[in-house]
Amino acid sequence: MSVTAHPAGAGIRSWLDEAGERLRIRAERVPLDALADWETDEDSGAVRHRSGRFFSVEGLDVRLPRHPVSHWQQPIIRQPETGVLGILVKRFGGVPHCLMQLKPEPGNWGGLQISPTVQATRSNYTGVHGGTRVPYLDHFLNAAARHRVVTDVHQSEHGSWFLRKRNRNMVVEVTEDVEAVPGFRWLPLAGLRQLLHVDDLVNMDTRSVLSCLPRRATGGTPAHPTADVLAWIERGRDDSGMTVERRPLGRLAGWRRDAGRITHESGRFFDVIGVRVEAAGREVGRWDQPMIAPHGVGVVAFLTARVDGVPHVLTQLRAEPGCADRAELAPTVQCTPGNYDALPAAARPAFLDDVLDADPRCIRFDTVLSDEGGRFHHSRSRHLVVELDEGAERPRRPGYRWLTLDQLHGLLRHGGRVNMQTRSLLACLSALTPATDTTAW
């Protein structure tokens, strides 16, 4: 059976419309106490599934010396199992294409988004939910014996909302015909990257996997040798002084359970809510679950500059309570601005005003993209890439380093060093360069 590839952009609207007839989802907010198959632990206050699988919402106490906010408590999602985020690739006429699916998630802004070929937790793909089998899963679970593995690396999830969560990011190249079942389509890699310019269309997991693709080295001398960067990361992790301890969810300072949700007394940050989901075209048609619902749209941004003609991005080493290794490389800016309105001016994130007030002529990328819709409800961040004027002085600040794209992609190959928001922005940077110029496999 022959398969069909589609030029990205051509027919995307019709694909969305056609899929929308079959893949529908409705998420209704309900009180946490009313969630079917979920319960609140009497001692810890944690919200857990009765099966003991999937995930739980628990409490943390966090101390971060020398930080503008040095002590806080918060809810966090604990999901110790590792999921699979995988994209199948195949060359049509020598042009790399990706097998993508349109997937509805209960937290998606706008419903359907373009997702990896496989996007599944271990509980889901082992059938704990009792649903149908995940399509194309075997191409990834048995990849090395059957196909060419382009990349296979464990990467972190959101360090503010997930506790030490990692997913296996995979790209597997096939040579045989693989038919796209309903809801899936082969899209050219270059076209898929261009779709990153569309608000809330390409989901977070797709962006994470795309960032892990091998990239042709551009060369040039970096501002900081990679050996020095690695040493800086390890020193920063050791010097962060961050301590994270579990605390009963029902007794977190500043948080209260009221009106069927968990919320901060300031009205900022995020809520833990309950949703009741009805879905068509998913492995399971109906379920309940808790979700994190942030307040406000976030900002993730790179400042970029050329150092001796070589493009660099300004990264920070950011400690987050859910990070397995205490700290990872984050974008120049990573925050939700509204969370800082009531804090001292010293707490305002560095470089935030530089990117928000940037001259439009210096903005190379500006799109609002959604976070993971399976656990986060209507979570979105404005993705910005701002290039400094040629000859402008490059800002320097403790805890920040100017790195080349070659260096960042080299660090990505090993996992645990580059956070989700940085990977998302790296995928966006690929939308500014034709895939034929960067693809290295």
C-alpha positions, 0 to 999 in steps of 0.5 A, spaced: 500 500 500 502 506 498 502 512 502 501 519 501 505 525 503 502 532 504 505 539 503 504 543 509 499 549 509 496 546 503 489 543 506 491 544 513 485 548 514 481 542 511 484 537 515 483 541 521 475 541 519 475 534 517 478 532 524 474 536 528 468 532 526 471 526 528 475 528 534 471 532 539 473 534 546 469 537 552 472 539 558 467 541 564 470 544 570 467 540 576 469 540 584 476 536 585 471 532 590 467 530 585 472 527 580 470 520 579 476 515 580 480 520 584 480 521 592 484 525 597 488 522 602 486 523 609 493 524 611 497 528 606 491 531 602 494 529 596 489 528 590 490 521 587 487 516 582 484 510 585 488 505 581 495 508 584 497 509 577 497 516 572 499 521 577 497 525 583 497 532 586 502 533 592 505 539 596 512 541 596 516 546 601 521 549 597 527 553 599 532 557 594 537 562 598 539 568 594 533 568 590 528 574 591 523 569 593 527 564 598 522 560 601 515 558 598 510 552 598 506 549 592 502 544 589 506 540 584 504 534 579 508 527 581 508 522 575 514 518 576 513 514 570 516 516 563 512 517 557 514 516 550 514 522 545 515 520 538 515 522 531 516 517 525 519 520 519 520 518 512 523 521 506 518 522 500 522 524 494 528 525 498 524 530 502 523 528 510 516 528 512 513 527 519 507 523 521 503 527 525 496 527 528 491 532 530 490 530 538 484 533 542 487 534 549 482 537 555 487 543 556 488 545 549 487 552 547 482 551 541 481 544 541 485 540 536 493 541 536 498 538 531 502 532 536 507 527 535 506 520 532 506 517 539 504 521 545 503 517 551 504 516 558 506 509 560 499 508 564 496 509 557 500 505 553 500 499 557 492 500 557 491 502 565 485 506 562 482 500 559 482 504 552 484 502 545 491 501 543 496 507 541 497 507 534 504 506 531 507 505 538 510 498 536 515 503 531 518 506 538 518 500 543 522 496 538 525 501 534 532 499 534 531 492 531 527 494 526 528 502 524 533 507 524 533 511 530 535 518 529 534 521 536 532 517 543 533 521 549 530 523 556 528 530 557 525 534 562 518 536 563 516 543 566 520 544 572 515 548 576 509 544 575 512 537 574 516 533 580 522 530 576 518 528 570 521 526 564 519 523 557 523 519 552 523 524 546 524 519 539 525 520 532 525 514 528 526 513 520 522 508 516 523 506 509 517 502 508 510 504 507 506 506 513 499 508 512 496 514 515 490 512 519 484 517 520 487 523 524 494 522 522 498 525 516 505 525 513 507 533 513 514 535 510 519 537 516 520 544 513 512 545 512 511 543 519 516 548 522 513 553 518 506 552 522 510 554 528 508 561 526 501 559 527 498 561 534 496 554 539 497 549 533 503 545 534 503 542 541 508 542 546 510 535 545 511 536 538 516 542 539 520 538 544 521 532 539 523 537 534 528 540 538 532 534 539 533 533 531 540 532 529 542 539 527 548 540 522 553 544 525 554 551 523 561 552 526 565 558 529 568 560 536 563 560 541 563 566 547 564 560 552 568 554 551 563 548 552 568 545 557 567 551 561 559 551 560 559 544 563 563 546 569 559 552 570 552 548 570 555 543 575 557 549 579 551 552 579 547 546 581 551 545 587 551 552 589 544 553 588 542 551 595 535 549 593 532 544 598 525 541 596 521 537 601 514 534 601 509 537 605 501 535 606 497 538 600 492 540 605 496 544 609 501 549 604 502 556 607 498 561 602 494 555 599 487 554 600 482 549 598 475 552 596 469 552 591 472 545 589 479 547 587 486 549 590 488 556 589 493 561 592 490 566 597 493 572 592 489 570 586 496 569 582 500 563 580 495 557 578 489 553 581 488 546 581 482 544 578 478 538 576 475 537 569 470 532 567 472 530 560 468 527 554 472 525 548 471 522 541 476 519 537 481 518 543 483 511 546 478 513 552 471 516 551 470 519 558 474 520 564 475 525 570 482 528 572 485 534 576 489 539 572 493 545 573 490 552 571 495 558 570 493 565 571 495 569 565 499 568 559 507 566 560 513 569 556 519 565 554 524 569 550 531 569 547 535 575 546 540 573 540 546 576 538 552 575 533 559 574 537 564 575 532 559 573 526 557 567 530 549 567 532 549 566 540 543 566 544 543 568 552 541 563 556 540 562 564 541 557 569 535 556 572 533 552 579 526 549 579 523 545 584 521 539 580 527 539 576 531 532 577 538 535 577 536 542 581 537 546 575 537 546 567 539 551 562 532 556 561 531 561 556 533 569 557 526 570 560 521 565 563 516 567 567 508 569 567 509 577 568 503 578 572 506 573 578 511 579 579 506 585 580 505 585 588 513 583 589 519 588 590 522 591 583 528 587 585 524 580 584 522 582 577 525 577 572 532 580 568 531 582 561 523 582 561 522 589 559 528 588 554 524 583 550 517 586 552 519 593 549 523 591 544 523 595 537 519 591 532 524 591 527 528 586 532 523 581 533 525 575 529 519 570 532 513 572 536 507 567 537 503 564 542 504 557 543 500 552 548 503 548 554 502 540 554 494 540 554 493 533 558 495 536 565 495 544 564 488 547 562 489 553 557 496 554 559 500 558 554 506 562 553 508 568 548 514 565 544 519 571 543 526 571 539 529 578 539 536 580 536 540 585 538 542 591 533 549 589 530 554 592 534 550 593 540 553 591 547 551 584 549 548 584 556 552 580 561 549 578 568 551 572 573 547 566 572 547 567 564 551 565 559 551 566 551 551 560 547 551 558 540 546 553 537 551 548 536 552 548 543 545 548 545 544 542 541 550 538 543 547 539 550 540 536 548 543 530 546 545 528 553 538 530 556 537 533 563 541 540 561 536 544 557 529 545 560 522 544 556 522 552 555 528 552 551 527 546 547 520 550 545 524 556 543 529 552 539 524 549 535 521 556 534 528 558 531 528 552 526 522 555 523 526 561 521 531 557 517 529 552 511 530 545 514 534 543 508 539 548 511 539 544 518 537 537 518 543 533 519 541 526 518 
